[in-house]
Amino acid sequence: MYSRVIGTGGYLPEKILTNHDLEHIVDTSDEWITERTGIKKRHIAEDDQTTCDLAEQAALRAIEASGKTADQIDLIVVATTTADKIFPSVACLLQQRLNIHGCAAFDVQAVCTGFIYAVGVADNFIKAGSAKCALVVGAETMSKIIDWSDRNTCVLFGDGAGAVIMEASEEPGVLSTHLHADGQFEKLLHVPAGVSHERHKLLDGEAHLQMRGAEVFKMAVTTLGRIVDETLEANNMKKTDIDWLVPHQANIRIIQATARKLHMNMDHVVVTVAEQGNTSAASVPLALDTAVREGKIQKGQTVLMEAFGGGFTWGSVLMKY
């Protein structure tokens, strides 16, 4: 028994923040941002727009694309680091919005690798026979934890949501998932406050993302190179067996480095970072949905999805679409 992706969906808030807009907020330039990151613009949620709002729109589009109905879904997994509330989970709030009752619904928190983790969880639920049809969502409102006076981080992130429907299938779909973490790198990329630590920062609105960019960049390039090797080896595949790379959209230079590791032409790498920025857990499913809806990724092709995020966490999913 396999799990198989049968529908994708994505949603981006209407508000757009361009590099030129950021020139009026912090000491930066369109040229500087573009050269170092490849980002030209990002979508920003309105003040009253929540992560669940974004997740709902992406989920509805994925459900429609799958041909399923909401009452056929028996598992909901949402990857997010920017939940609406401390509890209930975004998954439970989404379950209510979709008028689904009784099935398991929970969040996964692995920051930018969150969607990869969530697919791994859903895949194992389905292979174990505990679920037949799963809704898996990556959704973020990263703009709400950004320090908009920090030019090194505020230029990178955007908001959005992507979703897939996965169902049990005798036909190969997800071939393997590979999930990793190493908490010793905590302080290279983190938000240094929460409910039980430095709570006053949370209450005072000072719980902002902090990143040591150069160190994160080096770790990401090295680690994603290793995950490519691990994934191919586990499936007895060659680099040329991969039809499409769907990477986490953090930085064009990291994406290009991973493509070189695969000896893959950039024409077969899904790149959305210029238009969307880094949407954390939403970036991989948004990129996947974009490629599917543009007719790039075709049924039966082999797709490698990979990501790296705070924790550090990293992982990959290899699948036949």
N, C-alpha and C positions, 0 to 999 in steps of 0.2 A: 504494500500500500504506500502510495506517495501523497504528498500534498501538492496542489497545483494552483498557480495564480490564474484566475479566470476573469478578472476584471480589475481595472485600475481607475483611480480618480484623484484629482488634485484641486486645490483652491488657494488662491492668493488674494490678500486684502486689496481693495481698490486703491488705497493711498500709496503713492510711489514717492520714494526719496532718492533723488539722483545724486551723483557725485558733486554736481554743481550746487545742489541744495546744501550739501554738507560743507561746501566752501564758506557758507555764511554762518555755520554753526561752530566749526573748529578750524584750527590752522592746518589746512590740508588743500589738496588740489585734485582735480579729475585725473591729471597726468600721473600724479604720485600713486593714487589708489589703483588706477588701471594697470600701471606697470608692475606693481607689487602683488596684486591680487587677481586681476582680470575682471573685477566687479565694476559695473557701470551704474547699476541702480538696484534697489531692493524695495520690497513691499512692506508696509508698516500697518499694523492693526490700529484701529481707532481706540481711543481711551476706554470705551465701553464694549469693545469687541474682545471676546475671550478665546482661549485656546479651544474650548469645546465648540464655540461658534465656527471656527475654521475647520475643526475635525468633522463636524456635522456635514458641511458642504462637500468636503472631499469624500466622506463615507457615502453620501447619497449618490454621487457620481460613479463611485466604484460599484455600488449595488446595481445601479442602472446598467452599467457596462457589462456586468456579470450575467444579467438575465435572471438573477435570483430575486426573491422578495425578502424583506427584512425579517419576516417570521421564520425564515429558513436558517438564519444565522444562530449558531449555538456556541459561539465563543467570540468575545471582543477583547482585543489586546491593543492598548494605546501606548505608544512610546512618546514620552514628553518629559521635559525638565522644567516646564513652566505651567504647572497645573493651575486650574481655576481656583481651587481651594486646597487646604491641607487634606481634607477629606470631605465628601466622597471623592473617589478617583475620577479623572476625566472620562474613563471608560464607563463608569456607572452613570455619569451625567449624560454621556452620549447614548447609552442604552435607553435612558428615559426619553431622550429626544426622538429616538427612532421607534419608540413604542415597542421595544423588545423586552420580554419579561422572563426571568428565571435562569438564564444561562450565565456561565461564569463571565465576569467582566473585571479587568484589572489593568493597572498601569505598569509599565516597565520604564525604569530610569537608567539610561546609559548614555545620556546626553547625545552627542552626534551619532553614536553607534546604536542609538535606541531602536530604530526601525529594524536593523539587522538582528538585534537581540529579539525583538518582538516576532519577527518571521521565524527565527529559530525556535521560540517557545510554541508558536502556533503549529509549526511543522511537526514538532514532537507530540503535541496534543492529538493531531490528526493521525499520525502514524501509530499512536498507541490506541486509537479507537475511542478516545475521550471526546472528540469533536468531529463533525463532518463538514462544517462550513464556518470558516472563521473570517471575521472582519479585523484587519490589522491596519492600524493608523499610526502615522508619525505626524505630530502636530506641535507647533511651537509659536509662542509670542515672545521671542527673544528680546524684542525692543523694550520690554518692560523690566529687564534686568541689566540693561546697558547703561553705562555712565556716558552720557552724551557730551561730556567735556573731555573724554579720553579719546584722542584721535586715533590711537592704535587699535582700539576695539570697536568704536562706534561705526567705523566705515565697513565692517566685515559682515554684520549680521542683519537678517531680515526675518519676516514672519511668513508662515504658510502652513499648509497641511497636505499630506498625500496619503492615499489609502489603497489597499488591495483586498480583494476577496479571494480566499484560498479554500479549496474544497478537496475532499478525499478523491483519489483517482488511481486507477490501476495503470494509467499511462504516466511515464516519468515526468515529474515536474521539478520540485526542489530535489537536487541531487545530493547536496551536503550543505551544512552550515558549520561555521567555525567561529567560536566566540571566545574572547580573551579579555583580561583586565590585569592591571598592575597598579595598586593603590599607592605605591611609593612615590609616584609622580603627581600626587594630589595637588600640590601648590603651584604647579606650572600652568594649570588651567582650572580655575574654580571660582565659586562665589563664596567668599569667606564668612558667611553668616547663615543662620537658619533658626528653626524653632528652639533647638536645645543648645545652640552655640552662638554667641554674639547676637542674641535675640534683639538687643536694642537697635542694631543696625537694620534688622528686618523691619522693625516697627518705625524707624526713622526714615525709611526709604533709602538706605545706604547699602543695601545688599546687591552689589553690582558685580558683574563678571570681571575677573582679572586674568590676564594671560601674559606669559612670558613668550612672546611670539617666536623669536628665533629658535629657542629650545624646542618649542612645540613643533615647529616646521621640520627640524632635523629628525625628531622622533617619528613624526608622521610618515615622512618619506621612507625611512628605514623599515618601520613596522609594516607599512602597507606592502612594501616589497616582499617581506617575509610571508605575509598572509596570502599573497598571490602564489608563491611557491608551495605553501602548505596545501592550498585548495587544489591546485593542479595535481600534486603528488597523490592526494587522497583519492582522486578520481581517475588516476592513470591517464591524465590528459596532457597534451602538449599546448603550448601557448597559442598555436595556430588553430586549436579547437574552439577557442572563444570567439563568438561572433560579435558580442557587444560588451563593453565595460560600462557599468553604471556606477560611478564613484560618488562618494560624499562630495558635495560642492562647497569646499572650504576655500580653495585657493587654486587658481589655474596652474601654478607651477607644481603643486603637489599632484594634481591630476595628470599633468604632462609627464612627470617622473614615473608615475605608476604605469602609464601607457607605454613608456619606453621599456619598463621592466617586462611588459608583455610583448614587446616588439610589435605593438599595435598602432596602426595609423589612426590619427585623431579623428578621421572620418567615421571610425567605429567606436568612438568614445562619446557618451552622452554628456554634453556640457550645457548647463543652465546657469552657471555661477554669474555670468555677466548680467543677466536680467533679474536674478533672484537673491544674490548674495548667499551667505551661509545661513540656512534655515534649520540647522542642527538636525534633529531627528526627522524633520520633514523633507530634507534635501534629497535623499535617495528615492523615496516613493514619488516625489514631485518629478524628479528627472525620469524615472521609469514611466510615469504616466505621460509625460511630454513625448518621449520617444515612441510609445505605443500609439498615441493619438496622431502623431505625425506620420505614422506608417513605417517608421524605421525598423523597430523590432517586430519581427514576424513570427508567427506560430512555428514552433519546432526549433527555433534558434537557441543557441547556448548563451546565457547571460551571466556575467559575473558582477555582483553588487558588493561593494566594500565600503567601510567607513572607519574613521578614527575619531575619538572624542575624549572629553575630560574624564579623568579617573585614574590613569588613562584606561580607556576601553577601546577595543578594536575587534573587527570581525568581518566575515564575508558570507555570502550566500551564492551558491552556484545552482543555476536552474535551467531547465528547458522551458521556454515560454510556451 
